[in-house]
Amino acid sequence: MTRHKFSKELFTRRPGGEMPVIVAAQNENIQSRFVVQKVLELREQGVPLSDIAILFRSGYLSFDLELELTRANVPFAKYGGLKLMETAHIKDLVSYLRVIANPRDAVAWNRILLLVDGVGPRTAERVLEDILAGRVKAEQAGSSTTLPAFWSNFHTFPDRLGTLFQALKDAAHEHLMPADRVQRLLEYYEPVFTTRYDDYHKRRKDLEMFQQVTERYRSLSTLLTDLALEPTTDSVTDIVDPGADDEKLVLSTIHSAKGLEWHSVFVLYALDGRFPVTRAAASDDTMEEERRLMYVACTRAKENLFITYPINVYDRETGMILSKPSRFVDGMPEKLLDQWVIDEE
């Protein structure tokens, strides 16, 4: 089949203006912090938050940014995907962590007990009563974990609970970093996850991104504190004009941003393997669709366009280190854009 393209010549009638900027960030969190800083600068210059958009290829790519916006108390609305703590599978994983941090967290216990096959509300209630009533023995002196030693007393309950308690014990050792705890919990959660969610293939990227987010934390308590923060945020389907008293930064998938424009636009993760996605290389049609999405993203900006990408990103699906800018922007003439490199300093 012969591919036909219509020739076109793009131009602008507006003289001057700021050059588009391609920003290489040392890592994913520095990318997020750069975006937050620029958003705050634009707001100080008089640009309403609602006239600034952060665009991304897939919903999970905004997770790290969501945490940084929350910490900076920047209100935002997310379109085309759920925010980090709204997804059921992330709530599952966080509940395991909450139980490790506080063995008397009844809400978290109830959630993870009901995830166990064969455990219903009555059994979960009975186990929870034992924990809260102190009938579960404390861990022996000298142990490296603060989690109650219920795993040694679960014989009166369904056998499957033993696997859960062993997983919690393995992830509870005090010397473990949050990312290491998450890795051990994911090994236990994988069969639960694939059984519980029919669309687990789509959800798996969320778990991978969450694990990457945890890698920058040194303590579990700090991670859980950040996850518990509740800024003024929404996750909705359609983008509508906000009221004067409802000014929020726009976070959106590119698909949801079609036909709209903003004063300033940030395009996140313009990284080969993320945008375009790795699997796009298998099909010319898929790669062309990715290219069209990049075109849509870049043409949403009226005044400022920032195209950002982190370097040295480990992709767990392929086992590759992603470090090259998107092929859609790599090698563009220097006269057409500015290039910045952002590091810790």
C-alpha positions as CSV (number, residue, x, y, z in Angstrom):
1,M,0.0,0.0,0.0
2,T,1.4,3.4,-1.0
3,R,1.4,6.1,1.6
4,H,0.2,9.5,0.4
5,K,0.8,12.8,2.2
6,F,-0.6,16.2,1.4
7,S,2.1,18.8,1.2
8,K,1.7,21.8,3.5
9,E,3.6,24.9,4.5
10,L,3.1,26.1,8.1
11,F,3.7,29.7,9.0
12,T,2.7,32.3,11.5
13,R,1.4,35.8,11.1
14,R,2.7,36.8,14.5
15,P,6.1,38.4,14.6
16,G,8.5,37.9,17.5
17,G,7.6,35.8,20.5
18,E,9.5,33.3,22.7
19,M,11.4,30.4,21.1
20,P,10.2,26.9,22.0
21,V,12.5,25.3,24.6
22,I,13.7,21.7,24.8
23,V,14.6,20.9,28.4
24,A,16.8,17.9,29.3
25,A,16.4,17.1,33.1
26,Q,18.9,15.0,35.1
27,N,16.1,12.7,36.2
28,E,12.3,12.5,36.4
29,N,11.9,14.4,39.7
30,I,14.0,17.2,38.5
31,Q,11.8,17.4,35.4
32,S,8.8,17.7,37.8
33,R,10.4,20.3,39.9
34,F,11.4,22.4,36.9
35,V,7.8,22.4,35.7
36,V,6.5,23.4,39.1
37,Q,9.0,26.3,39.3
38,K,8.2,27.6,35.8
39,V,4.4,27.3,36.5
40,L,4.9,29.4,39.6
41,E,7.0,32.0,37.7
42,L,4.3,32.3,35.0
43,R,1.7,32.7,37.6
44,E,3.7,35.5,39.2
45,Q,3.9,37.1,35.7
46,G,0.1,37.3,35.6
47,V,-0.7,34.1,33.6
48,P,-3.7,32.4,35.2
49,L,-3.1,28.8,36.2
50,S,-6.1,27.8,34.0
51,D,-4.2,29.2,30.9
52,I,-1.2,26.8,31.6
53,A,-1.3,23.2,30.5
54,I,0.9,20.2,31.2
55,L,0.5,17.6,28.5
56,F,1.6,13.9,28.4
57,R,1.3,10.8,26.3
58,S,-0.2,8.6,29.0
59,G,-1.9,9.3,32.3
60,Y,0.7,7.6,34.5
61,L,3.4,10.0,33.3
62,S,2.1,12.8,35.5
63,F,2.4,10.9,38.8
64,D,5.7,12.3,39.9
65,L,4.6,15.8,38.9
66,E,1.3,15.4,40.8
67,L,3.2,14.9,44.1
68,E,5.4,17.9,43.5
69,L,2.4,20.1,42.7
70,T,0.7,18.8,45.8
71,R,3.7,19.7,47.9
72,A,3.8,23.2,46.4
73,N,0.1,23.6,47.0
74,V,-0.7,24.2,43.3
75,P,-4.3,23.3,42.5
76,F,-4.8,21.3,39.4
77,A,-7.4,19.4,37.4
78,K,-6.4,16.2,35.5
79,Y,-8.1,15.3,32.3
80,G,-8.0,12.0,30.4
81,G,-6.8,9.9,33.4
82,L,-7.0,9.4,37.1
83,K,-4.6,11.1,39.5
84,L,-2.2,8.9,41.4
85,M,-4.2,8.2,44.5
86,E,-7.5,7.6,42.8
87,T,-6.4,4.4,41.1
88,A,-7.6,1.2,42.9
89,H,-4.3,-0.7,42.3
90,I,-2.2,2.1,43.7
91,K,-4.6,2.3,46.7
92,D,-3.9,-1.5,47.2
93,L,-0.2,-1.1,47.2
94,V,-0.3,2.0,49.5
95,S,-2.4,0.0,51.9
96,Y,0.3,-2.6,52.3
97,L,2.8,0.2,53.1
98,R,0.4,1.8,55.6
99,V,0.1,-1.5,57.5
100,I,3.8,-1.7,57.7
101,A,4.1,1.8,59.0
102,N,1.2,1.5,61.4
103,P,0.1,-2.1,62.2
104,R,-3.1,-0.7,63.8
105,D,-4.4,1.0,60.6
106,A,-7.8,-0.7,60.5
107,V,-8.8,0.8,57.1
108,A,-5.6,-0.4,55.4
109,W,-5.8,-3.8,57.0
110,N,-9.4,-4.3,55.8
111,R,-8.5,-3.4,52.2
112,I,-5.6,-5.8,52.0
113,L,-7.4,-8.7,53.8
114,L,-10.3,-8.5,51.4
115,L,-7.8,-8.8,48.5
116,V,-6.9,-12.3,49.7
117,D,-8.8,-15.0,47.8
118,G,-11.2,-16.8,50.0
119,V,-11.3,-14.0,52.7
120,G,-14.6,-12.3,53.0
121,P,-15.8,-9.4,55.2
122,R,-16.5,-11.7,58.2
123,T,-13.1,-13.3,58.2
124,A,-11.5,-9.9,57.7
125,E,-13.4,-8.5,60.6
126,R,-12.3,-11.4,62.8
127,V,-8.6,-11.0,61.9
128,L,-8.9,-7.2,62.4
129,E,-10.5,-7.6,65.9
130,D,-7.6,-9.8,66.9
131,I,-5.0,-7.2,65.8
132,L,-6.8,-4.3,67.3
133,A,-7.6,-6.1,70.6
134,G,-4.0,-6.9,71.1
135,R,-4.5,-10.7,70.9
136,V,-1.7,-10.8,68.3
137,K,1.7,-11.3,70.0
138,A,4.3,-8.6,69.7
139,E,7.4,-9.4,67.7
140,Q,10.2,-11.0,69.7
141,A,12.9,-8.7,71.1
142,G,15.8,-8.0,68.8
143,S,13.7,-8.3,65.6
144,S,14.3,-5.8,62.8
145,T,10.6,-5.2,62.2
146,T,7.9,-3.4,64.2
147,L,5.1,-5.3,62.5
148,P,3.1,-7.6,64.9
149,A,4.1,-11.3,64.7
150,F,0.6,-12.3,63.5
151,W,2.2,-14.5,60.8
152,S,3.2,-16.9,63.5
153,N,-0.4,-17.2,64.8
154,F,-2.5,-17.3,61.6
155,H,-3.3,-21.1,61.8
156,T,-6.9,-20.5,62.9
157,F,-7.5,-18.5,59.7
158,P,-7.4,-19.4,56.0
159,D,-4.1,-20.7,54.9
160,R,-3.7,-18.0,52.2
161,L,-3.3,-15.4,55.0
162,G,0.1,-16.9,55.8
163,T,1.5,-15.7,52.4
164,L,0.2,-12.2,53.1
165,F,1.8,-12.1,56.5
166,Q,5.1,-13.4,55.2
167,A,5.1,-10.7,52.5
168,L,4.5,-8.0,55.1
169,K,7.2,-9.4,57.3
170,D,9.7,-9.4,54.4
171,A,8.9,-5.8,53.5
172,A,8.9,-4.5,57.1
173,H,12.6,-4.7,57.9
174,E,13.7,-1.3,59.1
175,H,16.9,-1.2,56.9
176,L,14.9,-1.3,53.7
177,M,14.3,1.8,51.6
178,P,10.7,2.5,50.4
179,A,11.5,1.4,46.8
180,D,12.9,-1.9,48.2
181,R,9.8,-2.4,50.3
182,V,7.6,-1.8,47.2
183,Q,9.6,-4.3,45.2
184,R,9.1,-7.0,47.7
185,L,5.4,-6.2,48.0
186,L,5.0,-6.2,44.2
187,E,6.3,-9.8,44.1
188,Y,3.5,-10.8,46.4
189,Y,0.9,-8.5,44.8
190,E,1.5,-9.6,41.2
191,P,-0.8,-12.7,41.2
192,V,-3.4,-10.7,43.2
193,F,-3.2,-7.9,40.8
194,T,-3.5,-10.0,37.6
195,T,-6.5,-11.9,39.0
196,R,-8.4,-8.9,40.3
197,Y,-8.1,-6.5,37.4
198,D,-9.0,-7.6,33.9
199,D,-7.1,-4.7,32.3
200,Y,-4.0,-5.3,34.4
201,H,-1.8,-4.8,31.3
202,K,-2.8,-1.2,31.1
203,R,-2.6,-0.7,34.9
204,R,0.9,-2.2,35.2
205,K,2.6,1.0,34.0
206,D,1.0,2.8,36.9
207,L,2.7,0.4,39.3
208,E,6.0,0.8,37.6
209,M,5.8,4.6,37.7
210,F,4.8,4.5,41.4
211,Q,7.9,2.4,42.1
212,Q,10.0,4.9,40.3
213,V,8.5,7.7,42.4
214,T,9.4,5.8,45.6
215,E,13.0,5.6,44.6
216,R,13.6,9.2,45.6
217,Y,12.3,8.7,49.1
218,R,14.6,7.6,52.0
219,S,11.8,7.1,54.6
220,L,8.5,5.4,54.5
221,S,6.9,7.9,56.7
222,T,7.8,10.8,54.4
223,L,6.4,9.0,51.4
224,L,3.1,8.2,53.1
225,T,2.8,11.8,54.3
226,D,3.2,13.1,50.8
227,L,0.7,10.6,49.4
228,A,-1.8,11.7,52.1
229,L,-1.7,15.4,51.2
230,E,-5.0,16.6,49.7
231,P,-4.7,19.6,47.5
232,T,-7.6,21.1,45.5
233,T,-7.5,18.6,42.6
234,D,-10.0,17.0,40.2
235,S,-9.9,14.2,37.7
236,V,-12.5,14.7,35.0
237,T,-13.2,13.7,31.4
238,D,-13.9,16.9,29.5
239,I,-12.0,20.1,29.7
240,V,-14.2,23.1,30.4
241,D,-13.6,26.8,31.1
242,P,-13.1,27.3,34.8
243,G,-14.9,30.0,36.7
244,A,-13.0,33.0,38.0
245,D,-12.9,31.5,41.5
246,D,-12.0,28.0,40.3
247,E,-8.5,28.6,38.8
248,K,-6.6,25.3,38.4
249,L,-3.6,24.2,36.4
250,V,-4.5,21.9,33.6
251,L,-2.9,18.4,33.5
252,S,-4.1,16.5,30.4
253,T,-3.4,13.6,28.1
254,I,-2.7,14.9,24.6
255,H,-5.8,13.1,23.3
256,S,-8.0,15.1,25.7
257,A,-6.3,18.4,24.6
258,K,-7.2,18.2,20.9
259,G,-8.8,21.4,19.7
260,L,-7.7,23.5,22.7
261,E,-5.1,26.1,23.3
262,W,-3.3,27.6,26.3
263,H,-0.9,30.6,26.9
264,S,1.9,28.2,28.0
265,V,2.2,24.5,27.4
266,F,4.6,21.9,28.8
267,V,5.0,18.6,27.0
268,L,6.4,16.0,29.4
269,Y,8.5,12.9,28.7
270,A,9.5,13.7,25.1
271,L,11.8,10.7,25.5
272,D,12.3,7.9,23.0
273,G,10.5,4.9,24.6
274,R,8.0,7.1,26.3
275,F,6.9,9.4,23.4
276,P,6.9,7.7,21.0
277,V,6.3,4.5,23.0
278,T,8.7,1.6,22.4
279,R,6.0,-0.6,20.8
280,A,5.3,2.1,18.1
281,A,8.4,1.0,16.3
282,A,6.7,-2.2,15.2
283,S,4.3,-0.4,12.9
284,D,4.6,2.6,10.5
285,D,1.0,3.5,11.1
286,T,1.4,3.5,14.9
287,M,4.6,5.6,14.6
288,E,2.7,8.1,12.4
289,E,0.0,8.3,15.0
290,E,2.6,9.1,17.7
291,R,4.0,11.8,15.4
292,R,0.6,13.3,15.0
293,L,0.2,13.4,18.8
294,M,3.4,15.3,19.2
295,Y,2.2,17.8,16.5
296,V,-1.1,18.2,18.4
297,A,0.8,18.7,21.7
298,C,3.2,21.3,20.4
299,T,0.5,23.3,18.6
300,R,-1.6,23.8,21.7
301,A,0.8,26.6,22.9
302,K,0.0,30.2,22.0
303,E,3.0,31.9,23.8
304,N,5.4,29.5,25.5
305,L,6.2,25.9,24.7
306,F,8.5,23.8,26.9
307,I,9.3,20.2,25.7
308,T,10.9,18.3,28.6
309,Y,12.5,14.9,29.0
310,P,14.4,13.2,31.8
311,I,17.5,11.2,31.0
312,N,18.7,7.8,32.3
313,V,15.1,6.4,32.9
314,Y,15.0,2.7,33.5
315,D,12.2,1.0,31.6
316,R,11.2,-2.2,33.4
317,E,9.2,-3.6,30.6
318,T,12.1,-3.7,28.1
319,G,15.0,-3.6,30.6
320,M,16.5,-0.6,28.7
321,I,17.8,2.7,29.9
322,L,16.0,5.5,28.1
323,S,18.1,8.6,27.6
324,K,17.5,9.9,24.1
325,P,15.1,12.8,23.3
326,S,12.1,11.9,21.3
327,R,13.0,11.3,17.6
328,F,10.3,13.8,16.8
329,V,12.3,16.7,18.3
330,D,15.9,15.4,18.2
331,G,18.1,17.0,15.7
332,M,15.9,20.0,15.0
333,P,17.9,23.1,13.8
334,E,19.2,25.2,16.7
335,K,17.7,28.4,15.1
336,L,14.2,27.0,15.8
337,L,14.5,26.4,19.5
338,D,16.5,26.9,22.7
339,Q,18.0,24.0,24.6
340,W,18.3,23.9,28.3
341,V,19.9,21.3,30.6
342,I,18.6,21.1,34.2
343,D,20.4,19.4,37.1
344,E,20.3,19.4,40.9
345,E,22.0,22.7,41.2
